[in-house]
Amino acid sequence: MSEPVRQTDRKREAILQAAIHEFRLNGFDATSMDKIAATAVVSKRTVYNHFPSKDDLFAAILLKLWQSAVSQDDFRYQADKNLREQLETFLGNKMRLMSDTNFIDLVRVAVAATIHTPDRARDMVERMSKREEGIVAWIRAAQADGKLKAGDPYFMGDMLQGQLKSLAFWPQVAMGQPMLEEPQQKGLIELTAGMFLGYYGVTHASLVGTISAA
């Protein structure tokens, strides 16, 4: 009884992957449902059974992108754990997501759609572009615990992740730059966490004050 469900899921995923490929290759307007069906090796009726229209299919792709980003951002502050270790774990998860070729493909589709037809994808992309609540909650908890300086947690979260994205994400999405090698990723993660804590970390601030007073 469960086998047809699994088969249906496989076909749906094949359609999504075919659509990502065709949208990237030809753009939204030039991609037909017939072409997507052919690339997915399914019938056109099967495509329409899963997605009533091309707009619905594109919305499903954007939702897939959004869910990928959200799932990677689900982590909690741990008062008994080293702050830098927690940050590096978070940044490592983010780096793995941003280095995933499927994720990069989805982002390129979404970006291209918003450039040429902004109304079609605006609502979903705005949701994706919102500051990630996971890191914001983590920063708030660390501030409440006296481990980070006071400040706007949304801005702090954007600054933290922006350092990663400016070197390991947007150049790859927009300019086709190669993915960073693993040692480069590790170095960037360590540098990003260190710079963030160097500025916002309470322990560091106290140490600087002590040295200055001496």
C-alpha positions in Angstrom: 0.0 0.0 0.0 2.9 2.3 0.8 4.8 1.7 -2.5 2.5 3.9 -4.7 3.0 6.7 -2.3 6.8 6.4 -2.5 6.6 6.2 -6.3 4.4 9.4 -6.3 7.0 11.1 -4.1 9.8 10.1 -6.5 7.9 11.4 -9.5 7.2 14.7 -7.7 10.9 15.1 -6.9 11.8 14.3 -10.4 9.5 17.0 -11.7 10.9 19.5 -9.3 14.5 18.7 -10.3 13.6 18.9 -14.0 11.9 22.2 -13.5 14.9 23.6 -11.7 17.1 22.5 -14.6 14.8 23.9 -17.2 14.2 27.2 -15.4 17.9 27.7 -15.0 18.6 26.8 -18.6 15.8 28.7 -20.3 14.2 31.0 -17.8 10.7 30.9 -16.5 8.7 32.2 -19.5 10.6 30.1 -22.1 10.1 26.9 -20.1 7.0 24.8 -21.0 5.3 22.1 -18.9 5.8 19.8 -21.9 9.6 20.3 -21.6 9.6 19.8 -17.9 7.6 16.5 -18.4 10.1 15.3 -21.0 13.1 16.1 -18.8 11.5 14.4 -15.8 10.6 11.4 -18.0 7.0 11.5 -16.9 3.8 12.3 -18.7 2.4 15.9 -19.0 -0.7 14.6 -17.1 1.6 13.5 -14.2 3.1 17.0 -14.0 -0.3 18.6 -13.9 -1.5 16.1 -11.3 1.2 17.4 -9.0 1.2 21.0 -10.1 -1.9 22.5 -11.7 0.1 25.3 -13.3 3.7 26.5 -14.0 3.2 29.2 -11.4 2.3 26.5 -8.8 5.4 24.5 -9.8 7.7 27.5 -9.4 6.1 28.3 -6.0 6.9 24.8 -4.9 10.5 25.2 -5.9 10.7 28.4 -3.9 9.0 26.7 -1.0 11.6 23.9 -1.2 14.4 26.6 -1.0 12.7 28.2 2.0 12.3 25.0 3.9 15.9 24.1 3.3 17.1 27.4 4.7 14.7 27.2 7.7 15.7 23.6 8.6 19.4 24.6 8.7 18.6 27.5 11.0 17.0 25.5 13.8 19.4 25.5 16.8 19.2 26.5 20.4 21.4 28.5 22.8 23.2 26.3 25.4 24.3 28.2 28.4 26.8 25.5 29.5 28.5 25.3 26.1 31.4 27.4 24.8 30.0 30.4 22.9 32.5 30.1 20.0 31.9 26.3 19.6 28.1 27.0 19.3 28.8 29.8 16.7 31.1 27.6 14.7 28.5 24.8 14.7 25.9 27.2 13.4 28.2 28.6 10.8 29.3 25.1 9.7 25.7 24.1 9.1 25.1 27.3 7.2 28.2 26.7 5.1 27.1 23.2 4.2 23.7 24.5 3.1 25.3 27.2 1.0 27.8 24.8 -0.6 25.0 22.4 -1.7 24.7 22.5 -5.5 21.0 21.9 -5.4 20.5 24.8 -3.0 22.6 27.0 -5.3 20.4 26.0 -8.3 17.3 26.9 -6.4 18.6 30.3 -5.4 19.6 31.1 -9.0 16.1 30.2 -10.2 14.5 32.4 -7.5 16.9 35.3 -8.2 16.3 35.2 -11.9 12.5 35.1 -11.4 12.5 38.2 -9.2 14.6 40.1 -11.6 12.4 39.5 -14.6 9.0 39.0 -13.0 9.2 40.4 -9.4 5.5 40.1 -8.7 5.5 36.3 -9.3 7.9 35.4 -6.6 7.9 38.5 -4.3 6.0 37.0 -1.3 8.0 33.8 -1.1 11.4 35.5 -1.6 10.5 38.1 1.0 10.0 35.2 3.4 13.3 33.7 2.5 15.1 37.1 2.8 13.8 37.8 6.3 16.5 37.6 8.9 16.8 34.0 10.2 15.0 33.8 13.5 17.2 30.9 14.8 20.3 33.0 15.1 18.3 36.0 16.4 16.9 33.9 19.2 20.4 32.5 20.0 21.8 36.0 20.2 19.0 37.2 22.4 19.6 34.3 24.8 23.3 34.9 24.9 22.7 38.6 25.7 20.3 37.6 28.4 22.9 35.3 29.8 25.5 38.1 29.9 27.7 36.5 27.2 27.1 39.1 24.4 26.9 42.9 24.5 23.6 44.6 24.1 22.6 45.4 20.6 20.0 44.8 17.9 20.0 41.0 17.5 18.7 41.2 13.9 21.5 43.5 12.9 24.0 41.3 14.7 22.7 38.2 13.0 22.9 39.8 9.6 26.5 41.0 10.2 27.5 37.5 11.3 26.0 35.7 8.3 26.9 38.4 5.9 30.6 37.7 6.3 30.0 34.1 5.3 27.7 34.9 2.4 29.9 37.6 0.9 32.7 35.1 0.3 31.1 31.7 0.2 27.7 32.2 -1.3 26.9 35.3 -3.4 30.0 35.1 -5.6 29.1 31.4 -6.4 25.4 32.3 -7.1 25.9 35.4 -9.1 29.3 35.0 -10.8 29.8 31.3 -11.0 32.8 31.4 -8.7 34.0 27.9 -7.5 32.9 26.6 -4.1 35.5 27.2 -1.3 37.6 24.2 -0.5 37.1 22.6 2.9 40.2 24.2 4.5 39.0 27.6 3.2 35.5 27.0 4.6 37.0 26.0 8.0 39.2 29.1 8.0 36.3 31.4 7.1 34.1 29.9 9.7 36.7 30.3 12.4 37.5 33.9 11.3 33.9 34.9 11.2 33.1 33.5 14.7 36.3 35.1 16.1 35.5 38.5 14.6 31.9 38.4 15.9 32.9 37.5 19.4 35.9 39.9 19.3 33.4 42.7 18.9 30.3 41.5 20.7 31.7 39.1 23.2 31.4 40.4 26.8 34.5 38.5 28.0 36.6 40.1 25.2 35.3 43.5 26.0 36.1 43.2 29.7 39.6 42.0 28.9 40.3 45.0 26.6 39.1 47.3 29.4 41.3 45.7 31.9 44.4 46.0 29.6 43.6 49.6 28.8 43.3 50.5 32.5 46.6 48.9 33.3 
